[in-house]
């Protein structure tokens, strides 16, 4: 049986950076969208084309959700609880019936 190779440290760091960058850029774009709504003279987002403006907001919101989801998944994958010898802890399923419980 082959032993799984551990992922390099730079891959863990890079995935965390990508997730955080997606969150930050999405929040900045949504913040500019809100500020542009209050003061259209600032003209942060350029043209007032209906389709592209709301499509950009939808893409920014999806990037925010994807960044949060990606960050949670990478943290669980890379930094989850580990038992002895670096192996991940496996939980035993609870017995469903009384007969499955061990006798004292």
Secondary structure by P-SEA (a helix, b strand, c coil): cbbbbcccaaaaaaaaaaaaaaaaaaaaaaaaaaaaaacccccccccccaaaaaaaaaaaaaaaaaaaaaaaaaaaaccccccccccccccccccccccccccc
